[in-house]
């Protein structure tokens, strides 16, 4: 008798990739998504060439984004630019997630929206409304949102990083500034990525040490103002910012799940958290969902899958973590920029080395 169809928690790239892969194989998983309406997730708007290939294999068509073909780095007064190995795309997570969810539903996955899973205890999930579920197989793809009983370890005090995102209004002047680049602005104990997405709207995401934000009274606005004063180029981008900002705390960059519970397949950020400067968060999420679905279909136990995924993510996360630590100090950040300027081929290699192989 066939095993019962899996339960998937999370409707982002990891969960939907698993649902699509299962659906095209005749399995009918149930996917629980906490949002009633698909929102625009904090980060993850960069789609590398390899991620675009993966999306094509999943049957995703009609992506409307901004073409990206080069990397631009800012560190103090140093600036450098290099071509990416292949063309990439900047898209909003709202568009990406909507297309993935629609594809998952089209191939037979059951999508239940507005369901928040609170806790896992003794093989049972409990939702916010008190419903209890006991799946034989759980694909955990809740992104940066942890579930009690399955939570990732919190970074040690003093090493915690926060994610902050502001949106930039579409404007011809912003398009001239950023163009077809993915930008990396490096600061003491933090960095910021800038890209354009569909319609020319900009996405500006920061990763900063909590201790650094504390220096500015915990106020993101004060931090942004200080960084704008420090870097005219960064200040130029902020000229186009829209009101408000989004934030998420205690991001465990560099963490990899090397073990799991029986029947629990950990996917995406619940399995491996690559520093966002790599632009490979979506790539790992999609790959983990596909690998988990194929493994489950072949009868692979969850612990074997988790070990296999950990091996696949070790190199890209290790290299991205090394770049992150070098980039968050002024002296070494300038060396990173110099490396991109004098050896642009090396920047292209790093871009290749931080992709997940699957």
Secondary structure, 3 states (H helix, E strand, C coil): CCCCCCEEECCCHHHHHHHHHHHCCCCCCEEEECCCCCCCCCCCCEECHHHHHHHHHCCCCCCCCEEEEEEEEEECCEEEEEEEEEEEEECCHHHHHHHHHHHHHHCCCEEEECCCEEEEECCEEEECCCCEECCCCEEECCCCCCCECCCCCCCCCCCCEEEEEEEECCCHHHHHHHCCEEEEEEECCEEEEEEECHHHCEEEEEEEEHHHHHCCCCCHHHHHHHHHHHCHHHHHHHCCECCCCEEEEEECCCCECCCCCCCEEECHHHCECCCHHHCCHHHHHHHHHHHHHHHHHCCCCHHHHHHHHHHHHHHHHHHHHHHHHHHCCHHHHHHHHHHHHHCHHHHHHHHHHCCCCC
